[in-house]
Amino acid sequence: MKSAASSPVDDVLSGLTTSPTGLTSTEANRRLVSVGPNAVRGHRARPWVVLGRQLKSPILILLFATAIVSAFLGDATNSVIIAVILLVSVGLGFVNEFRAERAADALHDQVRHRAVVLRDGERQEVDVVDLVPGDIVALSVGSVVPCDLRLLSCKDLQCDESIVTGESMPVAKDPTPVASAAGIGDLDCCLLMGTVVQSGVGTGVVISTGPRTVFGRIAVGLSTAQPQTEFQKGLSRFSFLLLEVAIVLTSLIFVANLLLQRPLIESLLFSLAIAVGITPQLLPAVVSTSLATGSRALARNKVLVKRLVCIEDLGDLDLLVTDKTGTLTEGRIGFTAAIPADGSTTADELFRWG
């Protein structure tokens, strides 16, 4: 990015093996295969990921261990019953969540963002995911910059870069190269993915796409595993409580049998049988069935549930406040008054101002 920003336009075009008239369709397709789609992350439903989420439940792990112990004790019937319960529980969760993922994919596929590019020497609209380095993109008022661009020409072009830099004021753009040491917020000859054209028109050459853009690197760096819901945390605590109780009872019963001079193997098997008996084998199936029922009830009201475990937390909500930036809010912070730090401000005033 900085190399292109500090280089003349002709050098940038030469380095990308392109020209002001754009790429040919054949070359664009070849580059698309080479660099991949212009998307930060994929939106395809992956069955193994959905299945993995089902198998992470501590209560399922506990029951799996119980099934193994039952088989070890020679209780094949109990072992098979637990295995069937596990399959039903995992199957219900998998089917409902995978179906929701597929529905979300279908919704995502219906939303298409288009960009005006120069290909084969003429203007044409293409899906933004098909943009490749070297494409020449035309922008106008209201356009969302589809990838990182080096400006070739512009007129009265200003962009809102708050999504990347946090700067609320529009930034004037100019194709003149900048110093090589310039920061991200000072790249006036470049347009960053995700920023919005607020005024003017311009054309630029694509220099990076997808996760290789400034916005893409930020998004990938911030991506983390989904946090556990309160429902999952409660199940985990309950599972560990059962495990602790089973260990304590098994140990006490085993020691008591030894003190009563019972045979060692018989004492061990009896203790393990007690541990199996206190495990709630039907709990996962009951939980999965209840959540699946809730998912279907929400679906009848046109609510798509991608993770079943979120239903419990949704049911705990009394008030949900949401906003689309630019409608009720403006995406900027305004200073209205200073609050004294001497403790004289009341709680009502803090609530009203904060």
Residue pairs with C-beta under 8 A, 6 or more apart in sequence:
1 148
1 187
1 190
1 207
1 208
1 214
2 180
2 182
2 187
3 180
4 12
4 15
4 150
4 190
4 207
5 150
5 177
5 178
5 182
5 187
5 189
5 190
6 177
6 178
6 179
6 180
6 182
7 15
7 177
8 177
9 150
9 152
9 175
12 150
12 205
12 207
13 19
13 20
13 152
13 205
16 133
16 134
16 205
16 206
16 207
17 134
18 134
18 135
18 136
18 205
20 118
20 136
20 152
21 118
21 121
21 136
22 117
22 118
22 119
22 120
22 121
22 134
22 135
22 136
23 31
23 119
23 132
23 134
23 135
23 136
24 119
24 120
25 119
25 120
27 134
28 119
28 130
28 132
28 134
28 135
31 132
31 133
31 134
32 130
32 132
35 132
35 133
35 209
35 210
36 209
36 210
37 129
37 130
37 209
37 210
38 128
38 129
38 130
38 131
38 132
38 146
38 147
38 209
38 210
39 129
39 210
40 210
40 211
40 213
40 215
40 216
40 219
40 220
41 211
41 219
41 220
41 223
43 104
43 105
43 108
44 105
45 98
45 101
45 102
45 104
45 105
46 101
47 94
47 98
50 94
50 97
50 98
50 101
51 90
51 94
53 93
53 97
53 307
54 60
54 89
54 90
54 93
54 94
54 97
55 61
55 90
57 232
57 235
57 239
57 284
58 235
58 236
58 239
58 240
59 235
59 238
59 239
59 242
59 280
59 283
59 284
59 287
60 86
60 89
60 90
60 284
61 239
62 239
62 242
62 243
62 279
63 82
63 85
63 86
63 279
63 281
63 284
64 86
66 82
66 275
66 276
66 279
66 281
67 79
67 82
67 83
67 86
68 79
69 272
69 275
69 276
70 76
70 78
70 79
70 82
70 276
71 79
72 272
73 269
73 272
73 273
73 276
75 273
75 276
78 276
81 281
82 281
85 281
85 282
85 284
85 285
86 284
88 285
88 288
89 284
89 285
89 287
89 288
90 288
92 285
92 288
92 289
92 292
93 288
93 291
93 292
93 308
96 291
96 292
96 295
96 305
96 308
97 306
97 307
97 308
100 295
100 304
100 305
100 306
101 306
103 304
104 304
104 306
107 304
112 127
113 127
113 128
113 144
113 146
114 125
114 126
114 127
114 128
115 125
115 126
115 127
115 128
115 131
115 137
115 143
115 146
116 123
116 124
116 125
116 137
116 138
116 139
117 123
117 124
117 125
117 126
117 131
117 135
117 136
117 137
117 138
118 124
118 135
118 136
118 138
118 203
119 126
119 135
123 138
128 146
128 147
131 137
131 146
131 147
131 206
131 209
132 206
132 209
133 206
133 207
133 208
133 209
134 205
134 206
135 205
135 206
136 152
136 203
136 204
136 205
136 206
137 146
137 147
137 149
137 203
137 204
137 205
137 206
138 201
138 202
138 203
139 145
139 149
139 157
139 191
139 197
139 201
139 202
139 203
139 204
140 197
140 201
141 197
141 198
141 199
141 200
141 201
142 196
142 197
143 196
143 197
144 194
144 195
144 196
144 197
145 159
145 191
145 192
145 193
145 194
145 195
145 196
145 197
146 193
147 193
147 206
147 208
147 209
147 210
147 213
148 190
148 191
148 192
148 193
148 206
148 207
148 208
148 209
148 212
148 213
148 214
148 215
149 190
149 191
149 204
149 205
149 206
149 207
150 189
150 190
150 204
150 205
150 207
151 157
151 173
151 174
151 175
151 189
151 190
151 191
151 202
151 203
151 204
152 175
152 202
152 203
152 204
152 205
153 175
153 202
153 203
154 173
154 174
154 175
154 200
154 201
154 202
154 203
155 200
155 201
155 202
156 199
156 200
156 201
157 172
157 173
157 174
157 197
157 199
157 200
157 201
157 202
158 170
158 171
158 172
158 173
158 197
158 198
158 199
158 200
159 170
159 171
159 173
159 191
159 192
159 195
159 196
159 197
159 198
160 170
160 171
160 195
160 196
160 198
161 167
161 171
161 185
161 192
161 195
162 168
162 331
162 332
163 194
163 195
163 196
163 215
164 184
164 192
164 194
164 195
164 214
164 215
164 218
165 184
165 185
167 185
168 331
168 332
168 333
170 198
170 199
171 185
171 188
172 188
173 188
173 189
173 191
173 200
173 202
174 188
174 189
175 189
176 188
176 189
177 189
178 186
178 187
178 188
178 189
184 192
184 214
190 204
190 207
191 202
191 204
192 213
192 214
192 215
193 213
193 214
193 215
193 216
194 215
208 216
210 216
211 217
211 219
211 220
226 307
228 236
229 307
229 309
229 310
229 312
229 313
230 312
230 313
230 316
231 309
231 310
231 311
231 312
231 313
232 309
235 287
242 278
242 279
242 280
245 278
246 275
246 278
246 279
247 275
249 271
249 274
249 275
249 278
250 271
250 272
250 274
250 275
251 271
253 267
253 270
253 271
253 274
254 267
254 268
254 270
254 271
257 266
257 267
257 270
257 271
258 264
258 267
262 270
288 308
291 308
291 309
291 311
291 312
292 308
294 305
294 308
294 311
294 315
295 305
295 308
295 311
298 304
298 305
298 311
299 305
305 311
323 329
325 331
336 353
337 353
339 345
339 349
339 350
339 353
